Amino acid sequence: MESKSTQNDKASNSHNASSEILGEKLSKNSPDHTTPSEETSQSVTPTPPMSPMREVAFVFIICASNLLTQAALGQTIVPLQIIGASLGASNPGQLSWFVAAYSLTVGTFILIAGRLGDIFGHKILFVTGFFWYAFWSLVAGLTVYPHSQIFFDVCRALQGIGPAMMVPNSLAILGRTYPPGRRKEMIFSIYGATAPNGFIVGAVFGTLLAEFASWQWEFYIMAITCSVFGTLAILVVPSCTPDTTDRTFDYLGSLTGVAGLVLFNVAWNQAPIAGWSAPYVIVLLVLGLLSLGLFLYIETKVPAPLIPRGALSGKVGFVLGCIVLGWASFGIWVYYWFQIIENLRHVTPLLAAAQVIPCGISGCCAALTTGYVLSRIPTSLVMAIAMLAFCLGNILLATMPVEQTYWSQAFVSTVVMPWGMDMSFPAATIILSDFVAKEHQGIAASLVVTVVNYSISIGLGIAGTTEVHVNNGGQDLLRGYRGAVYAAIGLSGLGCLFALYYVLDEHRKRGKSRERVVVEEK
């Protein structure tokens, strides 16, 4: 019997020869055209069909989890200076923790939440995530009374565990509900389109409340909203019976993995504040790397690792590599876009939030376009276009004159950047969902979201380090901000080169596949 990776490689070659994605091939009834996804879908009883009205409500609730996840970024990044002034934080490194703490835990705990969903049922984890998110949003709002920046950072970190449970299990539910094909592609694309719009919703309403009421109300309203959606999820989302009878959980791997990711990220993001020579930064960094090394060793020995061995192909590794580079650059772009607009152009937070509204419209166009083209052009080309959009958006921001009108580079940058987000994310989630067995859908979804959120946090650490080393001790804000965005250009540029290599590699494989077909026909 062939290994899983061998089957995936053959499926990829067949896809390259016909310029169709794996999901399209499922529409062919010939038993000679079998992909890993087909084998999975044939061996598992499909989810019972829903009525049209219930399906609309189901998709709405599932997509709301992604919208609310991104809203938590927008509600903090845009009114960052207002929240910081209330809590007595003004240092750029301290302010960046308001964002990085949330992204850190979202990215760190997703793999664990995905595995728990595979074991105990995705709906249980999905619903629990909403209520956890609601509780810690409420507590985060209450930090206005002790005026403690550290308390707020801790609450933001704990708040991020809620989306860590919601997002991978929502993607897993979609992966189980819809078989590979055009319908699945469009649903995943709609899901991806909620990301920029969620950020905009959080930014606009968060800034309105911060400017005209008090910033803690944005967290109180988030708590109420999450509670409502959690209740609706109980009623609407179908129950998911675990496909696996193996309920073994990798406790040691989870402990070392979480410890490694947290320690490394804390050191990485604290270094711009304390300096890389600070003893505790060095200690945390070394301990984090040792923990990650131990995690990798444990994963090769345990019978049920967090990431199943052989479940992912080299093609998936390419996709995740592009996601790392692209989304790290996006995290830098979205943070420093607002710093430049608010601190150098002296635009109010509310007007700054209004200026990113084109992101939502462009994001919807990008997501729907991606759903349409995924079945028509190679995935490597989709990822290459996404990397190019990430790079171009950062170039426009880095070279933007301070006194220039908004309708020039700033506007174009907000239009271009969502194409990187909403072409890379749906492509990655669809590929991983189609390439892994149904009992591992939670892990597949977890990998994408882990990489996205952890990359954002790591990207902010890279940008913060660059900024403090080139801004002349805080005297030259423009130089510091541009230095940070130039780092983002480097990351996304590397992603472009990575994607270009894979496009050429796929082209070469398609050529060999055609030659094989010609030889066989002769």
C-alpha positions as CSV (number, residue, x, y, z in Angstrom):
1,M,0.0,0.0,0.0
2,E,1.3,3.5,-0.9
3,S,2.0,6.0,1.9
4,K,-0.2,9.0,2.4
5,S,2.4,11.4,1.1
6,T,2.9,9.3,-2.1
7,Q,-0.9,9.5,-2.8
8,N,-0.8,13.2,-2.2
9,D,2.1,13.7,-4.7
10,K,0.2,11.7,-7.3
11,A,-2.9,13.7,-6.8
12,S,-0.8,16.9,-7.1
13,N,0.7,15.7,-10.4
14,S,-2.7,14.9,-11.8
15,H,-3.9,18.3,-10.7
16,N,-1.0,20.0,-12.5
17,A,-1.6,18.1,-15.7
18,S,-5.2,19.1,-15.9
19,S,-5.0,22.6,-14.2
20,E,-7.8,21.7,-11.9
21,I,-7.8,21.6,-8.1
22,L,-8.5,18.4,-6.2
23,G,-12.0,19.3,-5.4
24,E,-13.0,19.6,-9.0
25,K,-11.9,16.0,-9.7
26,L,-14.4,14.7,-7.2
27,S,-17.1,15.5,-9.7
28,K,-15.7,12.8,-12.0
29,N,-17.3,9.5,-11.3
30,S,-14.6,7.4,-12.8
31,P,-12.9,5.2,-10.2
32,D,-9.6,5.8,-12.0
33,H,-9.5,9.4,-10.8
34,T,-9.2,9.0,-7.0
35,T,-7.7,11.6,-4.7
36,P,-7.0,11.4,-0.9
37,S,-10.1,13.4,-0.3
38,E,-12.3,11.0,-2.3
39,E,-11.0,8.1,-0.3
40,T,-11.9,9.9,2.9
41,S,-15.3,11.1,1.8
42,Q,-16.2,7.6,0.6
43,S,-15.3,6.0,3.9
44,V,-17.2,8.4,6.1
45,T,-21.0,9.0,6.3
46,P,-21.7,12.5,5.1
47,T,-23.4,15.2,7.3
48,P,-27.2,15.1,6.8
49,P,-28.5,17.8,4.5
50,M,-29.9,21.0,6.0
51,S,-32.8,23.1,4.8
52,P,-31.8,26.3,2.9
53,M,-32.8,28.6,5.8
54,R,-30.9,26.5,8.3
55,E,-27.9,26.4,6.0
56,V,-27.9,30.2,5.7
57,A,-28.0,30.5,9.5
58,F,-25.4,27.8,9.9
59,V,-22.9,29.5,7.5
60,F,-23.7,32.9,9.1
61,I,-22.8,31.6,12.6
62,I,-19.7,29.8,11.4
63,C,-18.5,32.9,9.6
64,A,-19.3,35.1,12.6
65,S,-16.5,33.2,14.6
66,N,-13.9,34.5,12.1
67,L,-15.5,38.0,12.0
68,L,-15.4,38.3,15.8
69,T,-11.8,37.0,15.9
70,Q,-10.6,39.7,13.6
71,A,-12.8,42.3,15.2
72,A,-10.8,41.9,18.4
73,L,-7.7,43.1,16.5
74,G,-9.5,46.1,15.0
75,Q,-11.0,47.2,18.3
76,T,-7.6,47.5,19.9
77,I,-5.2,48.6,17.0
78,V,-7.2,51.7,15.9
79,P,-8.0,53.2,19.4
80,L,-4.5,52.0,20.6
81,Q,-3.4,55.4,21.8
82,I,-6.7,56.0,23.7
83,I,-6.5,52.7,25.5
84,G,-2.8,53.2,26.2
85,A,-3.3,56.6,27.7
86,S,-6.1,55.2,30.0
87,L,-3.8,52.5,31.2
88,G,-0.6,54.6,31.4
89,A,1.2,52.9,28.5
90,S,3.0,55.0,25.9
91,N,6.1,53.1,24.9
92,P,5.6,51.5,21.4
93,G,6.8,48.2,22.7
94,Q,4.2,48.2,25.5
95,L,1.4,49.3,23.1
96,S,2.3,46.5,20.7
97,W,1.6,43.9,23.4
98,F,-2.1,44.9,23.3
99,V,-2.2,43.3,19.9
100,A,0.6,40.7,20.2
101,A,-0.7,39.1,23.4
102,Y,-4.0,38.3,21.7
103,S,-2.4,37.0,18.5
104,L,0.0,34.9,20.6
105,T,-2.6,32.8,22.4
106,V,-4.8,32.6,19.3
107,G,-1.9,31.1,17.4
108,T,-0.5,29.0,20.3
109,F,-3.6,27.2,21.5
110,I,-5.2,26.4,18.2
111,L,-3.4,23.1,17.6
112,I,-4.5,21.9,21.0
113,A,-8.1,23.1,20.4
114,G,-8.2,21.4,17.0
115,R,-7.0,18.1,18.4
116,L,-9.6,18.3,21.3
117,G,-12.3,19.0,18.7
118,D,-11.2,15.8,16.8
119,I,-11.5,13.8,20.0
120,F,-14.6,15.2,21.7
121,G,-16.5,16.8,18.9
122,H,-16.0,20.1,17.1
123,K,-19.3,21.6,18.1
124,I,-18.5,21.4,21.8
125,L,-15.2,23.3,21.4
126,F,-16.8,25.8,19.0
127,V,-19.6,26.7,21.5
128,T,-17.2,26.7,24.4
129,G,-15.0,29.1,22.5
130,F,-17.8,31.7,22.2
131,F,-18.5,31.7,25.9
132,W,-14.8,31.8,26.9
133,Y,-14.3,34.7,24.6
134,A,-17.3,36.5,26.1
135,F,-16.1,36.0,29.7
136,W,-12.6,37.4,29.1
137,S,-13.9,40.2,26.9
138,L,-15.9,41.3,30.0
139,V,-12.9,41.0,32.3
140,A,-10.7,42.9,29.8
141,G,-13.2,45.8,29.9
142,L,-13.1,45.8,33.7
143,T,-9.3,46.5,33.7
144,V,-10.2,50.2,33.1
145,Y,-10.7,50.4,36.9
146,P,-7.3,49.3,38.2
147,H,-5.6,51.1,35.3
148,S,-3.2,48.2,34.9
149,Q,-1.5,47.6,31.6
150,I,-0.2,44.2,32.6
151,F,-3.6,43.1,33.8
152,F,-5.0,44.2,30.4
153,D,-2.3,42.3,28.5
154,V,-3.1,39.1,30.5
155,C,-6.8,39.5,29.8
156,R,-6.1,40.0,26.1
157,A,-4.0,36.8,26.1
158,L,-6.7,34.8,27.9
159,Q,-9.3,36.4,25.5
160,G,-7.4,34.9,22.6
161,I,-8.0,31.3,23.8
162,G,-11.6,31.7,22.9
163,P,-11.0,32.3,19.2
164,A,-8.3,29.6,19.4
165,M,-11.2,27.2,20.1
166,M,-13.7,28.8,17.7
167,V,-11.8,29.2,14.5
168,P,-10.2,25.8,13.9
169,N,-13.3,23.9,14.9
170,S,-15.5,26.2,12.8
171,L,-13.3,25.3,9.8
172,A,-13.4,21.7,10.7
173,I,-17.2,21.8,10.8
174,L,-17.2,23.3,7.3
175,G,-14.7,20.7,6.2
176,R,-16.9,17.9,7.4
177,T,-20.1,19.4,6.2
178,Y,-19.1,20.1,2.6
179,P,-17.4,17.6,0.3
180,P,-14.6,18.9,-2.0
181,G,-16.1,20.9,-4.9
182,R,-17.2,24.3,-6.0
183,R,-19.7,24.8,-3.2
184,K,-17.1,24.1,-0.6
185,E,-14.7,26.5,-2.3
186,M,-17.3,29.4,-2.3
187,I,-18.2,28.8,1.4
188,F,-14.6,28.8,2.4
189,S,-14.1,32.0,0.3
190,I,-17.0,33.7,2.1
191,Y,-15.5,32.6,5.4
192,G,-12.2,34.2,4.4
193,A,-14.0,37.4,3.3
194,T,-15.2,38.0,6.9
195,A,-11.6,38.6,8.1
196,P,-11.1,42.1,6.7
197,N,-14.7,43.0,7.3
198,G,-14.4,41.8,10.9
199,F,-11.4,44.0,11.4
200,I,-13.3,47.0,10.0
201,V,-16.3,46.3,12.2
202,G,-14.1,46.1,15.3
203,A,-12.2,49.2,14.3
204,V,-15.2,51.4,13.6
205,F,-17.4,50.4,16.5
206,G,-14.4,50.2,18.9
207,T,-13.2,53.7,17.9
208,L,-16.7,55.2,18.1
209,L,-17.1,53.9,21.7
210,A,-13.6,54.9,22.7
211,E,-14.0,58.4,21.4
212,F,-17.6,59.2,22.4
213,A,-18.2,56.9,25.4
214,S,-15.4,54.8,27.0
215,W,-13.2,52.2,25.5
216,Q,-14.2,49.4,27.9
217,W,-17.7,49.4,26.3
218,E,-16.3,47.8,23.2
219,F,-15.2,44.8,25.3
220,Y,-18.6,44.7,27.1
221,I,-20.5,44.7,23.8
222,M,-18.1,42.0,22.5
223,A,-19.0,39.9,25.5
224,I,-22.7,40.3,24.8
225,T,-22.3,39.5,21.1
226,C,-20.2,36.3,21.8
227,S,-22.8,35.1,24.3
228,V,-25.6,35.5,21.7
229,F,-23.7,33.7,19.0
230,G,-22.7,30.9,21.4
231,T,-26.4,30.4,22.2
232,L,-27.4,30.4,18.5
233,A,-24.6,27.9,17.8
234,I,-26.1,25.5,20.3
235,L,-29.4,25.6,18.4
236,V,-28.3,25.7,14.8
237,V,-24.9,24.0,14.3
238,P,-25.3,20.3,13.8
239,S,-23.7,17.9,16.3
240,C,-20.4,16.5,15.1
241,T,-19.8,12.9,16.2
242,P,-16.0,12.3,16.3
243,D,-14.8,10.0,13.5
244,T,-11.9,8.6,15.5
245,T,-12.2,6.1,18.3
246,D,-8.6,7.0,19.3
247,R,-9.0,9.5,22.2
248,T,-5.3,9.6,23.0
249,F,-4.2,13.1,23.7
250,D,-0.6,14.2,23.5
251,Y,-0.3,15.9,26.9
252,L,3.5,16.1,27.0
253,G,3.7,17.4,23.4
254,S,1.0,20.0,24.2
255,L,2.8,21.2,27.3
256,T,6.2,21.5,25.6
257,G,4.7,23.0,22.4
258,V,2.7,25.7,24.2
259,A,5.6,26.5,26.5
260,G,8.0,26.8,23.6
261,L,5.7,29.0,21.5
262,V,4.8,31.3,24.5
263,L,8.4,31.7,25.8
264,F,9.8,32.3,22.3
265,N,7.2,34.8,21.5
266,V,7.4,36.7,24.8
267,A,11.2,37.0,24.4
268,W,10.8,38.0,20.7
269,N,8.2,40.8,21.4
270,Q,9.8,41.9,24.7
271,A,13.3,42.4,23.2
272,P,12.3,45.7,21.5
273,I,11.4,47.1,24.9
274,A,14.1,45.7,27.2
275,G,16.8,45.1,24.5
276,W,18.2,41.8,23.2
277,S,21.0,41.9,25.7
278,A,18.6,41.8,28.7
279,P,19.4,38.6,30.7
280,Y,15.7,37.5,31.0
281,V,15.1,38.0,27.3
282,I,18.1,35.6,26.5
283,V,16.9,33.1,29.1
284,L,13.3,33.1,27.8
285,L,14.6,32.8,24.2
286,V,16.8,29.8,25.0
287,L,14.2,28.1,27.1
288,G,11.6,28.6,24.3
289,L,13.9,27.1,21.7
290,L,14.7,24.1,23.9
291,S,11.1,23.5,24.6
292,L,10.3,23.6,20.8
293,G,13.1,21.2,20.1
294,L,11.8,18.9,22.8
295,F,8.3,19.2,21.3
296,L,9.5,18.1,17.9
297,Y,11.4,15.1,19.5
298,I,8.3,14.1,21.4
299,E,6.1,14.3,18.3
300,T,8.3,11.7,16.6
301,K,7.8,9.2,19.5
302,V,4.2,9.5,20.8
303,P,1.5,7.2,19.2
304,A,-0.9,10.1,18.7
305,P,1.0,13.4,17.9
306,L,-0.7,16.7,17.7
307,I,0.3,16.8,14.0
308,P,-0.3,13.4,12.5
309,R,2.9,12.0,10.8
310,G,2.5,11.7,7.1
311,A,-0.8,13.6,7.0
312,L,0.6,16.6,5.1
313,S,2.4,16.7,1.8
314,G,5.3,18.8,0.5
315,K,2.6,20.9,-1.3
316,V,1.0,21.8,2.0
317,G,4.5,22.7,3.4
318,F,4.8,25.2,0.5
319,V,1.4,26.7,1.3
320,L,2.2,27.1,5.0
321,G,5.6,28.6,4.2
322,C,3.9,31.3,2.1
323,I,1.4,31.9,4.8
324,V,4.1,32.5,7.4
325,L,5.9,35.1,5.2
326,G,2.8,36.8,3.9
327,W,0.8,37.1,7.1
328,A,3.9,38.2,9.1
329,S,4.2,41.1,6.7
330,F,0.4,41.8,6.9
331,G,0.6,42.1,10.7
332,I,3.3,44.7,10.3
333,W,1.4,46.5,7.6
334,V,-1.9,46.8,9.6
335,Y,-0.2,47.9,12.8
336,Y,2.0,50.6,11.2
337,W,-0.6,51.8,8.8
338,F,-2.5,53.2,11.7
339,Q,0.6,54.4,13.5
340,I,1.6,56.5,10.4
341,I,-2.0,57.7,9.8
342,E,-2.6,58.7,13.4
343,N,0.8,59.8,14.7
344,L,2.3,61.4,11.6
345,R,-0.8,62.6,9.6
346,H,-2.6,63.3,12.9
347,V,-5.8,61.8,11.7
348,T,-8.4,61.0,14.4
349,P,-8.9,57.2,15.2
350,L,-12.4,57.4,13.9
351,L,-11.4,58.8,10.6
352,A,-8.5,56.3,10.4
353,A,-11.0,53.5,10.9
354,A,-13.2,54.9,8.1
355,Q,-10.2,55.0,5.8
356,V,-9.8,51.2,6.0
357,I,-13.4,50.5,4.9
358,P,-12.2,49.9,1.3
359,C,-10.4,46.9,2.8
360,G,-13.7,45.2,3.4
361,I,-15.1,45.8,-0.1
362,S,-11.8,44.7,-1.7
363,G,-11.6,41.7,0.6
364,C,-15.0,40.5,-0.5
365,C,-14.1,40.8,-4.2
366,A,-10.8,39.0,-3.5
367,A,-12.5,36.1,-1.6
368,L,-15.2,35.6,-4.3
369,T,-12.6,35.8,-7.0
370,T,-10.4,33.2,-5.2
371,G,-13.4,30.9,-4.9
372,Y,-13.9,31.1,-8.7
373,V,-10.3,30.8,-9.8
374,L,-9.1,28.0,-7.5
375,S,-10.7,25.4,-9.8
376,R,-9.2,27.0,-12.9
377,I,-5.6,27.9,-12.2
378,P,-2.9,26.1,-10.2
379,T,-2.8,26.8,-6.4
380,S,0.8,27.8,-6.6
381,L,-0.2,30.7,-8.9
382,V,-2.9,31.8,-6.5
383,M,-0.4,31.9,-3.7
384,A,2.1,33.8,-5.9
385,I,-0.5,36.4,-6.6
386,A,-1.3,36.7,-2.9
387,M,2.4,37.1,-2.0
388,L,2.7,39.8,-4.7
389,A,-0.3,41.7,-3.1
390,F,1.3,41.5,0.3
391,C,4.6,42.9,-1.0
392,L,3.0,45.6,-3.1
393,G,0.8,46.8,-0.2
394,N,3.8,47.2,2.0
395,I,5.8,49.0,-0.7
396,L,3.1,51.5,-1.1
397,L,3.0,52.1,2.7
398,A,6.8,52.4,3.1
399,T,7.2,54.9,0.3
400,M,4.1,57.0,1.1
401,P,5.0,60.7,1.8
402,V,3.5,62.0,5.0
403,E,1.7,64.9,3.5
404,Q,0.3,63.0,0.5
405,T,-3.5,62.8,0.0
406,Y,-5.2,59.7,1.3
407,W,-6.6,58.9,-2.2
408,S,-3.1,58.2,-3.5
409,Q,-0.9,55.5,-2.0
410,A,-2.7,55.0,1.3
411,F,-6.0,54.2,-0.5
412,V,-4.4,51.9,-3.1
413,S,-2.6,50.1,-0.3
414,T,-5.8,49.4,1.5
415,V,-7.3,48.1,-1.7
416,V,-4.4,45.8,-2.6
417,M,-3.6,44.3,0.8
418,P,-6.8,42.3,1.2
419,W,-6.0,40.4,-2.0
420,G,-3.0,38.9,-0.2
421,M,-5.2,38.0,2.8
422,D,-8.2,36.6,1.0
423,M,-6.4,34.7,-1.7
424,S,-3.9,33.0,0.6
425,F,-6.2,32.0,3.5
426,P,-9.0,30.3,1.5
427,A,-6.5,28.5,-0.7
428,A,-4.6,27.2,2.3
429,T,-7.7,26.0,4.2
430,I,-9.1,24.3,1.2
431,I,-5.8,22.5,0.3
432,L,-5.3,21.3,3.9
433,S,-8.9,20.3,4.3
434,D,-8.8,18.2,1.1
435,F,-5.5,16.6,1.8
436,V,-6.1,15.2,5.3
437,A,-8.5,12.5,6.5
438,K,-11.8,13.6,7.9
439,E,-10.9,12.6,11.5
440,H,-8.0,15.1,11.2
441,Q,-10.0,18.1,9.9
442,G,-9.5,19.9,13.2
443,I,-5.8,19.6,12.9
444,A,-5.8,20.7,9.3
445,A,-7.8,23.9,10.1
446,S,-5.7,24.5,13.2
447,L,-2.4,24.5,11.2
448,V,-3.5,27.3,9.0
449,V,-4.9,29.5,11.7
450,T,-2.0,28.8,14.0
451,V,0.5,29.9,11.3
452,V,-1.6,33.0,10.5
453,N,-1.9,34.3,14.0
454,Y,1.5,33.3,15.3
455,S,3.1,34.8,12.2
456,I,1.3,38.1,12.9
457,S,2.8,38.1,16.4
458,I,6.3,37.2,15.3
459,G,6.1,39.8,12.5
460,L,5.3,42.5,15.1
461,G,8.4,41.5,17.1
462,I,10.6,41.8,14.0
463,A,9.1,45.2,13.2
464,G,9.4,46.5,16.8
465,T,13.1,45.5,16.9
466,T,13.7,47.2,13.6
467,E,11.9,50.3,14.7
468,V,13.7,50.9,17.9
469,H,17.1,50.4,16.2
470,V,16.5,53.0,13.5
471,N,14.3,55.7,15.0
472,N,17.2,57.6,16.8
473,G,15.9,56.9,20.3
474,G,12.3,57.7,19.4
475,Q,13.2,61.1,17.9
476,D,12.5,60.1,14.3
477,L,9.1,58.4,14.2
478,L,9.0,58.3,10.4
479,R,12.3,56.6,10.0
480,G,11.3,54.0,12.6
481,Y,8.0,53.3,11.1
482,R,9.4,53.0,7.6
483,G,12.2,50.7,8.8
484,A,9.5,48.4,10.3
485,V,7.6,48.4,7.0
486,Y,10.8,47.7,5.0
487,A,11.1,44.6,7.2
488,A,7.6,43.6,6.0
489,I,8.7,44.2,2.4
490,G,11.6,41.8,3.0
491,L,9.3,39.1,4.4
492,S,6.7,39.4,1.6
493,G,9.4,39.6,-1.0
494,L,10.9,36.3,0.2
495,G,7.4,34.9,0.0
496,C,7.2,36.0,-3.6
497,L,10.5,34.2,-4.4
498,F,9.3,31.1,-2.6
499,A,6.0,31.1,-4.5
500,L,7.8,31.8,-7.8
501,Y,10.0,28.8,-7.3
502,Y,7.0,26.6,-6.6
503,V,5.1,28.0,-9.7
504,L,8.1,27.0,-11.8
505,D,8.4,23.6,-10.1
506,E,4.7,22.9,-10.8
507,H,5.2,24.0,-14.4
508,R,8.1,21.5,-14.8
509,K,6.0,18.7,-13.3
510,R,3.1,19.5,-15.6
511,G,5.5,19.2,-18.5
512,K,6.8,15.8,-17.4
513,S,3.2,14.6,-16.8
514,R,2.2,15.6,-20.3
515,E,5.2,13.8,-21.8
516,R,4.3,10.7,-19.8
517,V,0.7,10.8,-21.2
518,V,2.1,11.2,-24.8
519,V,4.4,8.3,-24.3
520,E,1.6,6.1,-22.9
521,E,-0.7,7.0,-25.8
522,K,1.9,6.0,-28.3
